[in-house]
């Protein structure tokens, strides 16, 4: 065997040698577009990710991956095998930031969370949610993607991009939408947008999971009877911020105020969970028309106005010191 094959075999063995498990905090580095193999190797060495820039260059060349390294932002632990580092750079396994979006938030609140957690300007995210190229694919005719940014925990590639974040959250919504739900729409005589709208109201009302299908039944019963929904979460949405509601708030003129307008509001008032969408599609079978929330979050459901007034008195009495 010639010296060259032995040399190459040695380089491959060196690159694939084992190393102790990662320890300490990861180091974040940026590989710019058009960076040479030498520049990449020097950056990795400067941050102590690889021991030898020469061996990294050799290993990448022998593996014929010297031109396959992808630009991006990466998190690496120090003193790692060159095989592990090169594999990450070639596959584009870039660094990620965690984004946590709870259920029921309005778009404006999501935008504020994205800015707080990722540093992406809130207005940039809101602009992306109004992009008709995306909106028309998900909710044709809607003004924005309100209701369709699914509440979940996300891992967002660095650097974060508003349009990419919105697209990722919309994909999650579509993934969570079950095939059988579309067939159920015809049974209820509702469009998907109407279901998402009602689900967002239920999400805003419910604090306990066991109440979800019963809250849904109240709103379905009211819609069928031609009654106004009179849902407090829609008044909060009309106000544009969360605070205690006063009598004057129920008189605020807005198409979203279901105390003043018949039927459903024009669109969702927040981002519903899959549980609220399922409850909307499959409400409990009841003759309840009224509900009131107790201090612990559970609701009291009533059939008649007299029963409801008695329930409200009990709740208010329980809250009085």
Residue frames as qw, qx, qy, qz and C-alpha x, y, z in Angstrom:
[[0.000, 0.889, 0.458, 0.000, 0.00, 0.00, 0.00],
 [0.394, 0.530, -0.034, 0.750, 1.31, 3.45, -0.93],
 [0.250, -0.144, -0.476, 0.831, 1.89, 6.15, 1.62],
 [0.246, -0.151, -0.138, -0.947, -1.03, 8.29, 0.34],
 [0.633, -0.364, -0.557, -0.396, -3.83, 5.77, 1.04],
 [0.581, -0.286, -0.610, 0.457, -2.36, 5.20, 4.48],
 [0.127, -0.009, -0.199, 0.972, -2.28, 8.93, 5.05],
 [0.429, -0.251, -0.313, -0.809, -5.92, 9.33, 3.95],
 [0.672, -0.346, -0.651, -0.070, -6.99, 6.40, 6.09],
 [0.438, -0.196, -0.507, 0.716, -5.27, 8.01, 9.04],
 [0.105, -0.104, 0.005, -0.989, -7.05, 11.30, 8.39],
 [0.585, -0.322, -0.481, -0.569, -10.43, 9.60, 8.27],
 [0.658, -0.312, -0.640, 0.245, -9.70, 7.72, 11.47],
 [0.267, -0.068, -0.349, 0.896, -8.61, 10.90, 13.19],
 [0.289, -0.200, -0.168, -0.921, -11.75, 12.71, 12.14],
 [0.704, -0.315, -0.463, -0.437, -14.00, 9.94, 13.38],
 [0.391, 0.080, -0.763, 0.509, -12.24, 9.34, 16.68],
 [0.436, -0.670, -0.599, -0.051, -14.41, 9.21, 19.74],
 [0.088, 0.426, -0.274, 0.858, -14.72, 12.07, 22.19],
 [0.057, -0.256, -0.776, 0.574, -16.20, 12.51, 25.64],
 [0.049, 0.737, 0.667, 0.096, -19.85, 13.60, 25.85],
 [0.142, 0.651, 0.087, 0.740, -20.48, 17.32, 25.33],
 [0.468, -0.564, -0.490, 0.472, -20.08, 19.46, 28.42],
 [0.196, -0.322, -0.052, 0.925, -20.36, 23.12, 29.32],
 [0.390, 0.692, 0.281, -0.539, -22.32, 25.73, 27.41],
 [0.686, 0.433, 0.448, 0.376, -22.55, 25.55, 23.59],
 [0.215, -0.451, 0.202, 0.842, -20.77, 28.16, 21.49],
 [0.526, 0.729, 0.413, -0.147, -22.72, 30.02, 18.80],
 [0.313, -0.357, 0.462, 0.749, -20.90, 30.75, 15.56],
 [0.569, 0.693, 0.164, -0.410, -21.93, 32.15, 12.19],
 [0.537, -0.037, 0.639, 0.550, -20.80, 30.66, 8.89],
 [0.311, 0.629, -0.008, -0.712, -21.37, 33.38, 6.26],
 [0.812, 0.525, 0.248, -0.052, -22.30, 32.65, 2.66],
 [0.602, 0.744, -0.227, 0.179, -19.27, 32.10, 0.45],
 [0.458, -0.750, 0.474, -0.051, -16.94, 31.32, 3.37],
 [0.557, 0.492, -0.668, -0.043, -13.91, 29.29, 2.29],
 [0.885, -0.220, -0.405, 0.059, -13.06, 25.96, 3.89],
 [0.530, 0.168, -0.417, 0.719, -10.02, 27.59, 5.44],
 [0.203, -0.408, 0.152, -0.877, -12.10, 30.40, 6.97],
 [0.803, -0.369, -0.237, -0.404, -14.57, 27.86, 8.39],
 [0.834, -0.067, -0.437, 0.330, -11.75, 25.79, 9.86],
 [0.301, 0.280, -0.351, 0.841, -10.12, 28.85, 11.42],
 [0.463, -0.448, 0.015, -0.765, -13.43, 29.95, 12.99],
 [0.890, -0.286, -0.321, -0.152, -14.02, 26.50, 14.46],
 [0.716, 0.046, -0.416, 0.559, -10.50, 26.46, 15.88],
 [0.052, 0.429, -0.217, 0.875, -10.75, 30.01, 17.27],
 [0.623, -0.414, 0.069, -0.660, -13.79, 28.97, 19.31],
 [0.194, -0.367, 0.879, -0.234, -12.09, 25.70, 20.39],
 [0.853, 0.146, 0.133, -0.484, -14.71, 23.59, 18.64],
 [0.949, 0.251, -0.121, 0.147, -12.06, 21.58, 16.79],
 [0.690, -0.579, 0.171, 0.401, -8.47, 21.06, 17.93],
 [0.415, -0.296, 0.498, 0.702, -6.76, 21.51, 14.56],
 [0.491, 0.660, 0.035, -0.568, -7.95, 23.61, 11.62],
 [0.178, 0.490, -0.762, -0.385, -5.51, 21.68, 9.37],
 [0.140, 0.046, 0.989, -0.029, -7.05, 18.33, 10.22],
 [0.435, 0.546, 0.512, -0.500, -10.57, 19.73, 9.77],
 [0.407, 0.656, -0.311, -0.554, -9.67, 20.96, 6.26],
 [0.089, 0.330, -0.912, -0.224, -8.07, 17.63, 5.42],
 [0.283, 0.211, 0.902, -0.248, -10.97, 15.59, 6.71],
 [0.473, 0.623, 0.281, -0.556, -13.53, 17.70, 4.83],
 [0.337, 0.611, -0.531, -0.481, -11.49, 17.41, 1.63],
 [0.027, -0.183, 0.979, 0.083, -10.99, 13.65, 1.92],
 [0.311, 0.389, 0.805, -0.322, -14.71, 13.22, 2.57],
 [0.126, 0.288, 0.565, 0.763, -15.43, 15.47, -0.41],
 [0.175, -0.789, -0.585, 0.071, -17.58, 17.71, 1.71],
 [0.381, -0.272, -0.047, 0.882, -15.38, 20.78, 1.44],
 [0.097, -0.104, -0.336, -0.931, -17.92, 22.43, -0.91],
 [0.396, -0.462, -0.736, -0.296, -21.03, 21.15, 0.87],
 [0.264, -0.313, -0.564, 0.717, -20.80, 23.25, 4.03],
 [0.037, -0.743, -0.545, -0.387, -23.92, 25.38, 4.48],
 [0.067, 0.366, -0.220, 0.902, -24.05, 28.94, 5.71],
 [0.567, -0.614, -0.450, -0.313, -25.96, 29.62, 8.88],
 [0.259, -0.637, 0.474, -0.550, -25.81, 30.09, 12.63],
 [0.790, -0.033, -0.612, 0.008, -24.72, 27.01, 14.59],
 [0.554, -0.686, 0.345, -0.322, -24.41, 25.96, 18.21],
 [0.792, 0.244, -0.536, 0.160, -21.44, 23.69, 18.98],
 [0.735, -0.667, 0.092, 0.080, -19.84, 22.33, 22.10],
 [0.064, 0.833, -0.546, -0.061, -16.08, 22.73, 22.43],
 [0.162, -0.461, 0.872, 0.036, -13.55, 20.02, 21.56],
 [0.831, 0.237, 0.355, -0.356, -15.74, 17.87, 19.32],
 [0.623, -0.020, 0.664, 0.413, -14.67, 15.30, 16.70],
 [0.099, 0.354, -0.375, -0.851, -14.30, 16.86, 13.25],
 [0.074, -0.219, -0.897, -0.376, -16.66, 14.21, 11.84],
 [0.072, -0.637, -0.704, 0.306, -19.45, 15.40, 14.15],
 [0.018, -0.633, -0.047, 0.772, -18.83, 19.07, 13.38],
 [0.039, 0.199, -0.641, -0.741, -18.61, 18.55, 9.63],
 [0.026, -0.389, -0.906, -0.167, -21.82, 16.48, 9.60],
 [0.008, -0.718, -0.505, 0.480, -23.69, 19.34, 11.29],
 [0.002, 0.573, -0.215, -0.791, -22.31, 21.94, 8.86],
 [0.033, 0.046, -0.803, -0.593, -23.15, 19.83, 5.80],
 [0.064, -0.490, -0.868, -0.049, -26.67, 18.94, 6.96],
 [0.087, -0.494, -0.148, -0.852, -27.42, 22.55, 7.89],
 [0.541, -0.571, -0.605, 0.124, -28.38, 21.67, 11.47],
 [0.146, 0.552, -0.132, 0.811, -28.32, 25.31, 12.46],
 [0.087, -0.082, -0.657, 0.744, -28.92, 26.82, 15.87],
 [0.278, -0.583, -0.639, -0.417, -32.48, 27.20, 17.11],
 [0.112, -0.172, 0.432, -0.878, -34.28, 29.45, 19.55],
 [0.079, -0.394, -0.905, 0.141, -37.24, 28.25, 21.60],
 [0.270, -0.176, -0.108, -0.940, -40.57, 30.03, 21.15],
 [0.042, -0.321, -0.907, 0.271, -43.47, 29.25, 23.50],
 [0.307, -0.164, -0.224, -0.910, -46.95, 30.41, 22.48],
 [0.207, 0.179, 0.851, -0.449, -49.80, 29.55, 24.90],
 [0.087, 0.511, 0.804, 0.291, -53.41, 29.01, 23.84],
 [0.048, -0.823, -0.552, 0.127, -55.83, 31.85, 23.27],
 [0.293, -0.496, 0.061, 0.815, -53.46, 34.71, 22.55],
 [0.457, 0.843, 0.187, -0.214, -54.49, 37.43, 20.10],
 [0.749, 0.495, 0.036, 0.440, -52.18, 38.14, 17.16],
 [0.038, 0.874, -0.215, 0.433, -50.98, 41.33, 18.82],
 [0.680, -0.625, 0.355, -0.144, -50.05, 39.32, 21.90],
 [0.937, 0.089, 0.208, 0.265, -48.24, 36.70, 19.82],
 [0.501, 0.732, -0.071, 0.456, -46.30, 39.45, 18.07],
 [0.288, -0.839, 0.317, -0.336, -45.29, 40.86, 21.46],
 [0.870, -0.359, 0.338, 0.016, -44.15, 37.40, 22.60],
 [0.845, 0.384, 0.110, 0.356, -42.12, 36.84, 19.43],
 [0.222, 0.835, -0.204, 0.461, -40.42, 40.18, 19.95],
 [0.534, -0.720, 0.354, -0.266, -39.75, 39.41, 23.62],
 [0.898, -0.222, 0.376, 0.053, -38.51, 35.87, 23.08],
 [0.801, 0.252, 0.337, 0.426, -36.76, 36.14, 19.72],
 [0.264, -0.516, 0.132, 0.804, -36.14, 39.84, 19.17],
 [0.211, 0.349, 0.661, 0.630, -38.19, 39.97, 15.96],
 [0.156, 0.027, 0.110, -0.981, -40.06, 43.30, 15.74],
 [0.368, 0.366, 0.752, -0.405, -43.74, 42.85, 16.55],
 [0.475, 0.633, 0.009, -0.612, -44.84, 44.88, 13.53],
 [0.208, 0.428, -0.788, -0.391, -42.82, 42.59, 11.24],
 [0.119, 0.110, 0.983, -0.088, -44.71, 39.57, 12.49],
 [0.382, 0.552, 0.503, -0.545, -48.08, 41.32, 12.23],
 [0.369, 0.598, -0.354, -0.617, -47.28, 42.35, 8.66],
 [0.102, 0.220, -0.941, -0.236, -46.49, 38.72, 7.82],
 [0.229, 0.304, 0.877, -0.294, -49.85, 37.61, 9.23],
 [0.422, 0.666, 0.245, -0.565, -51.59, 40.00, 6.83],
 [0.007, -0.400, 0.706, 0.584, -49.71, 38.75, 3.77],
 [0.759, 0.275, 0.078, -0.584, -52.46, 37.76, 1.33],
 [0.530, 0.414, -0.719, -0.176, -50.20, 35.16, -0.30],
 [0.129, 0.080, -0.929, 0.339, -50.36, 33.14, 2.93],
 [0.404, 0.149, 0.492, -0.756, -53.80, 34.20, 4.16],
 [0.672, 0.294, -0.226, -0.641, -55.59, 33.20, 0.95],
 [0.483, 0.216, -0.845, -0.075, -54.17, 29.68, 1.18],
 [0.150, -0.069, -0.864, 0.475, -55.39, 29.14, 4.74],
 [0.106, 0.601, 0.645, -0.460, -58.43, 31.36, 5.22],
 [0.236, 0.337, 0.495, 0.766, -59.55, 32.88, 1.89],
 [0.165, -0.739, -0.389, -0.525, -61.14, 36.26, 2.36],
 [0.596, -0.681, -0.299, 0.303, -59.88, 36.75, 5.92],
 [0.077, 0.977, -0.126, 0.151, -58.09, 39.96, 6.85],
 [0.028, -0.697, 0.688, -0.201, -55.28, 38.16, 8.66],
 [0.596, 0.094, -0.797, 0.024, -54.16, 34.82, 10.06],
 [0.386, -0.322, 0.507, -0.700, -55.83, 35.46, 13.41],
 [0.867, -0.059, 0.251, -0.425, -56.85, 32.02, 14.67],
 [0.929, 0.349, -0.123, -0.004, -54.41, 30.06, 12.50],
 [0.271, 0.628, -0.636, 0.358, -51.08, 30.50, 14.31],
 [0.820, -0.317, -0.465, -0.101, -51.25, 27.32, 16.34],
 [0.381, -0.784, 0.369, -0.322, -50.34, 27.68, 20.04],
 [0.977, -0.036, -0.130, 0.162, -47.39, 25.41, 20.77],
 [0.479, -0.715, 0.358, 0.362, -43.66, 25.28, 21.54],
 [0.741, 0.666, -0.009, 0.082, -41.51, 25.94, 18.49],
 [0.638, -0.431, 0.294, 0.566, -37.82, 25.75, 17.69],
 [0.423, 0.894, 0.096, -0.109, -37.04, 28.61, 15.35],
 [0.794, 0.200, 0.061, 0.572, -33.88, 28.62, 13.19],
 [0.277, -0.805, 0.029, 0.524, -31.40, 31.40, 13.89],
 [0.071, 0.089, 0.277, -0.954, -31.59, 34.11, 12.71],
 [0.282, 0.504, 0.776, -0.255, -35.39, 34.24, 13.10],
 [0.033, -0.056, -0.456, -0.888, -37.50, 35.56, 10.23],
 [0.441, 0.164, 0.381, -0.796, -41.06, 36.83, 10.66],
 [0.702, 0.260, -0.329, -0.575, -42.47, 35.21, 7.52],
 [0.489, 0.196, -0.849, 0.033, -40.79, 31.89, 8.32],
 [0.100, 0.002, 0.769, -0.631, -42.16, 31.95, 11.87],
 [0.593, 0.223, 0.161, -0.756, -45.69, 32.61, 10.62],
 [0.671, 0.289, -0.569, -0.378, -45.38, 29.88, 7.97],
 [0.280, 0.155, -0.910, 0.263, -44.15, 27.38, 10.59],
 [0.273, 0.104, 0.648, -0.703, -47.06, 28.14, 12.91],
 [0.670, 0.285, -0.098, -0.679, -49.59, 27.88, 10.09],
 [0.547, 0.253, -0.782, -0.156, -48.11, 24.51, 9.07],
 [0.035, 0.031, -0.878, 0.476, -48.60, 23.35, 12.64],
 [0.525, 0.205, 0.306, -0.767, -52.25, 24.43, 12.50],
 [0.705, 0.311, -0.407, -0.491, -52.79, 22.44, 9.31],
 [0.365, 0.214, -0.897, 0.130, -51.06, 19.43, 10.86],
 [0.153, 0.060, 0.760, -0.629, -53.34, 19.59, 13.90],
 [0.621, 0.221, 0.005, -0.752, -56.49, 19.90, 11.76],
 [0.454, -0.051, 0.889, -0.011, -57.77, 16.32, 11.52],
 [0.085, -0.025, -0.748, -0.658, -59.13, 14.88, 8.29],
 [0.126, -0.495, -0.860, -0.004, -62.44, 13.93, 9.91],
 [0.049, -0.545, -0.349, 0.761, -63.05, 17.49, 10.99],
 [0.118, 0.193, -0.427, -0.876, -63.55, 18.68, 7.42],
 [0.260, -0.291, -0.848, -0.359, -66.36, 16.17, 6.92],
 [0.204, -0.519, -0.696, 0.452, -67.94, 17.34, 10.16],
 [0.001, 0.227, -0.028, -0.973, -68.27, 20.89, 8.79],
 [0.320, -0.162, -0.615, -0.702, -71.10, 19.89, 6.47],
 [0.388, -0.432, -0.808, 0.100, -72.96, 18.21, 9.32],
 [0.233, -0.536, -0.422, 0.693, -72.87, 21.41, 11.34],
 [0.305, 0.834, 0.394, 0.238, -73.48, 23.67, 8.35],
 [0.273, -0.909, 0.126, 0.289, -70.39, 25.74, 9.20],
 [0.627, 0.690, -0.292, 0.213, -67.28, 26.74, 7.29],
 [0.769, -0.069, -0.359, 0.524, -63.83, 26.05, 8.69],
 [0.177, 0.385, -0.175, 0.889, -63.38, 29.76, 9.34],
 [0.555, -0.541, -0.101, -0.624, -66.60, 29.84, 11.36],
 [0.894, -0.305, -0.316, 0.090, -65.48, 26.81, 13.37],
 [0.597, 0.117, -0.299, 0.736, -62.11, 28.39, 14.11],
 [0.127, -0.509, 0.037, -0.851, -63.91, 31.60, 15.09],
 [0.743, -0.515, -0.149, -0.401, -66.22, 29.83, 17.54],
 [0.873, -0.123, -0.329, 0.338, -63.32, 27.71, 18.84],
 [0.364, 0.335, -0.268, 0.827, -61.37, 30.88, 19.61],
 [0.431, -0.546, 0.026, -0.718, -64.28, 32.18, 21.68],
 [0.907, -0.341, -0.229, -0.092, -64.52, 28.88, 23.55],
 [0.720, 0.135, -0.337, 0.592, -60.75, 29.02, 24.15],
 [0.061, 0.462, -0.203, 0.861, -61.14, 32.48, 25.61],
 [0.634, -0.485, -0.049, -0.600, -63.96, 31.38, 27.91],
 [0.936, -0.218, -0.276, -0.032, -62.75, 28.01, 29.20],
 [0.117, -0.746, 0.590, -0.286, -60.38, 27.56, 32.11],
 [0.559, -0.236, 0.771, -0.191, -61.11, 23.90, 32.86],
 [0.111, 0.190, -0.840, -0.496, -60.94, 21.19, 30.20],
 [0.098, 0.316, 0.938, -0.101, -64.04, 19.37, 31.40],
 [0.246, 0.641, 0.370, -0.626, -66.14, 22.48, 30.69],
 [0.057, -0.321, 0.527, 0.784, -65.06, 22.82, 27.07],
 [0.041, -0.253, -0.861, -0.440, -67.78, 20.72, 25.36],
 [0.082, -0.681, -0.681, 0.257, -70.48, 22.26, 27.62],
 [0.039, -0.616, 0.031, 0.786, -69.41, 25.82, 26.85],
 [0.003, -0.097, 0.713, 0.694, -69.54, 24.81, 23.19],
 [0.026, -0.477, -0.870, -0.120, -73.09, 23.49, 23.64],
 [0.024, -0.708, -0.393, 0.586, -74.23, 26.82, 25.12],
 [0.038, 0.513, -0.314, -0.798, -72.94, 28.76, 22.13],
 [0.030, -0.078, -0.863, -0.498, -74.32, 26.27, 19.61],
 [0.014, -0.590, -0.792, 0.160, -77.72, 26.37, 21.31],
 [0.012, 0.697, 0.162, -0.699, -77.72, 30.16, 21.22],
 [0.022, 0.311, -0.575, -0.757, -76.76, 30.25, 17.54],
 [0.033, -0.274, -0.912, -0.304, -79.50, 27.77, 16.62],
 [0.059, -0.691, -0.663, 0.281, -82.08, 29.74, 18.60],
 [0.255, 0.735, 0.248, 0.577, -81.03, 33.03, 17.03],
 [0.477, -0.857, -0.118, 0.159, -79.77, 34.42, 20.32],
 [0.257, 0.850, -0.391, 0.242, -76.69, 36.61, 20.61],
 [0.768, 0.085, -0.542, 0.331, -73.64, 34.81, 21.95],
 [0.388, -0.862, 0.094, -0.312, -72.94, 37.50, 24.57],
 [0.905, -0.080, -0.176, 0.379, -69.40, 36.18, 25.07],
 [0.346, -0.900, 0.081, 0.251, -67.09, 38.30, 27.21],
 [0.645, -0.244, 0.423, 0.588, -63.93, 37.26, 25.28],
 [0.421, 0.581, 0.459, 0.525, -65.30, 39.01, 22.19],
 [0.138, -0.979, -0.133, -0.073, -65.64, 42.27, 24.15],
 [0.595, -0.623, 0.294, 0.414, -62.02, 41.95, 25.29],
 [0.602, 0.163, 0.504, 0.597, -60.98, 41.46, 21.67],
 [0.184, 0.851, 0.362, 0.333, -62.97, 44.54, 20.68],
 [0.359, -0.921, 0.057, 0.138, -61.09, 46.49, 23.34],
 [0.621, 0.668, -0.343, 0.223, -57.76, 45.18, 22.01],
 [0.203, 0.446, -0.707, 0.510, -56.32, 44.42, 25.44],
 [0.597, -0.356, -0.718, 0.040, -57.07, 42.32, 28.48],
 [0.025, -0.201, 0.471, -0.858, -58.51, 43.98, 31.54],
 [0.136, 0.384, 0.806, -0.430, -61.52, 43.82, 33.80],
 [0.003, -0.429, -0.604, -0.671, -64.72, 44.57, 31.90],
 [0.111, 0.275, 0.440, -0.847, -67.07, 47.36, 32.96],
 [0.439, 0.592, 0.619, -0.271, -70.69, 47.98, 31.95],
 [0.294, 0.801, -0.138, -0.503, -69.65, 50.60, 29.41],
 [0.148, -0.412, 0.808, 0.395, -67.40, 48.08, 27.66],
 [0.405, 0.296, 0.865, 0.015, -70.37, 45.95, 26.66],
 [0.374, 0.823, 0.318, -0.287, -71.68, 48.95, 24.69],
 [0.203, -0.572, 0.493, 0.623, -68.46, 49.39, 22.67],
 [0.730, 0.584, 0.037, -0.353, -69.29, 49.51, 18.98],
 [0.071, -0.512, 0.810, 0.279, -67.39, 46.75, 17.18],
 [0.761, 0.166, -0.440, -0.446, -68.32, 43.94, 14.79],
 [0.470, 0.166, -0.835, 0.235, -66.62, 41.63, 17.30],
 [0.248, -0.126, 0.582, -0.764, -68.86, 42.60, 20.21],
 [0.282, -0.216, -0.890, -0.286, -71.32, 39.71, 20.44],
 [0.002, 0.471, 0.654, -0.593, -73.43, 41.61, 22.98],
 [0.258, 0.563, 0.022, -0.785, -74.38, 44.06, 20.21],
 [0.424, 0.406, -0.579, -0.566, -74.24, 41.86, 17.10],
 [0.924, 0.033, 0.191, -0.329, -76.05, 38.69, 16.08],
 [0.936, 0.321, -0.123, 0.074, -74.23, 35.49, 15.19],
 [0.820, -0.200, 0.030, 0.536, -70.49, 34.94, 15.05],
 [0.100, -0.837, 0.173, 0.509, -67.99, 37.80, 14.82],
 [0.586, 0.724, -0.260, -0.257, -66.21, 38.34, 11.47],
 [0.689, 0.411, -0.572, 0.170, -63.31, 36.10, 12.45],
 [0.762, -0.277, -0.487, 0.325, -61.36, 34.48, 15.28],
 [0.254, -0.923, 0.081, -0.277, -60.47, 36.45, 18.39],
 [0.390, -0.674, 0.626, -0.044, -57.36, 34.41, 19.25],
 [0.424, 0.378, -0.803, -0.183, -55.59, 31.15, 18.57],
 [0.852, -0.262, 0.145, -0.429, -57.64, 28.09, 19.63],
 [0.285, -0.392, 0.875, 0.008, -56.15, 24.77, 20.67],
 [0.336, 0.016, -0.857, -0.390, -57.06, 21.48, 19.01],
 [0.069, -0.307, -0.870, 0.380, -59.17, 20.71, 22.10],
 [0.249, 0.480, 0.288, -0.790, -61.31, 23.82, 21.54],
 [0.376, 0.282, -0.554, -0.687, -61.68, 23.07, 17.83],
 [0.254, -0.101, -0.958, -0.081, -62.79, 19.52, 18.66],
 [0.054, 0.408, 0.699, -0.584, -65.26, 20.85, 21.25],
 [0.321, 0.409, -0.086, -0.850, -66.66, 23.23, 18.65],
 [0.423, 0.185, -0.725, -0.511, -67.16, 20.40, 16.18],
 [0.545, -0.238, -0.803, -0.046, -68.50, 17.96, 18.78],
 [0.261, -0.425, 0.321, -0.805, -70.38, 19.92, 21.47],
 [0.087, 0.116, 0.912, -0.383, -72.04, 18.18, 24.38],
 [0.263, -0.446, -0.665, -0.538, -75.74, 17.49, 23.88],
 [0.152, -0.343, -0.618, 0.691, -77.44, 19.82, 26.37],
 [0.016, 0.794, 0.502, 0.343, -80.27, 22.32, 26.67],
 [0.429, -0.581, -0.187, 0.666, -78.05, 24.90, 28.40],
 [0.337, 0.807, 0.268, 0.405, -78.30, 28.50, 27.23],
 [0.175, -0.928, 0.172, -0.279, -76.40, 30.30, 30.00],
 [0.831, -0.046, -0.337, 0.441, -73.07, 30.05, 31.76],
 [0.185, -0.928, 0.192, -0.259, -71.17, 31.88, 34.44],
 [0.660, 0.320, -0.553, 0.395, -67.60, 31.31, 35.58],
 [0.692, -0.705, -0.151, 0.048, -66.78, 30.66, 39.22],
 [0.194, -0.902, 0.384, 0.036, -63.66, 31.88, 40.99],
 [0.640, -0.356, 0.655, 0.187, -61.93, 28.51, 40.50],
 [0.088, 0.371, -0.666, -0.642, -62.50, 28.64, 36.73],
 [0.125, 0.280, 0.946, 0.103, -65.31, 26.09, 36.59],
 [0.275, -0.138, -0.278, -0.910, -68.60, 27.16, 35.03],
 [0.356, 0.308, 0.752, -0.461, -72.18, 26.86, 36.20],
 [0.093, -0.085, -0.685, -0.717, -74.51, 26.07, 33.30],
 [0.334, 0.330, 0.576, -0.669, -78.19, 26.96, 33.29],
 [0.248, 0.397, 0.810, 0.352, -81.24, 26.28, 31.14],
 [0.010, -0.848, -0.483, -0.218, -83.33, 29.34, 31.97],
 [0.158, 0.661, -0.143, 0.719, -82.69, 33.01, 32.72],
 [0.627, -0.682, 0.052, -0.373, -84.05, 32.54, 36.24],
 [0.945, -0.215, -0.019, 0.246, -81.60, 29.71, 36.91],
 [0.618, 0.423, -0.078, 0.658, -78.81, 31.81, 35.46],
 [0.138, -0.764, 0.108, -0.620, -79.58, 34.81, 37.65],
 [0.812, -0.564, 0.062, -0.133, -79.57, 32.57, 40.70],
 [0.897, 0.045, -0.021, 0.439, -76.18, 31.15, 39.63],
 [0.338, 0.625, -0.095, 0.697, -74.77, 34.64, 39.12],
 [0.463, -0.760, 0.098, -0.445, -75.97, 35.63, 42.61],
 [0.926, -0.357, 0.036, 0.118, -74.26, 32.57, 44.10],
 [0.751, 0.282, -0.037, 0.595, -71.01, 33.34, 42.29],
 [0.080, 0.710, -0.091, 0.694, -71.06, 37.00, 43.26],
 [0.672, -0.681, 0.049, -0.287, -71.92, 36.08, 46.84],
 [0.936, -0.162, -0.015, 0.312, -68.99, 33.67, 46.97],
 [0.576, 0.416, -0.048, 0.702, -66.67, 36.43, 45.76],
 [0.222, -0.821, 0.014, -0.526, -67.87, 38.96, 48.34],
 [0.314, 0.296, -0.715, 0.551, -65.53, 39.04, 51.37]]
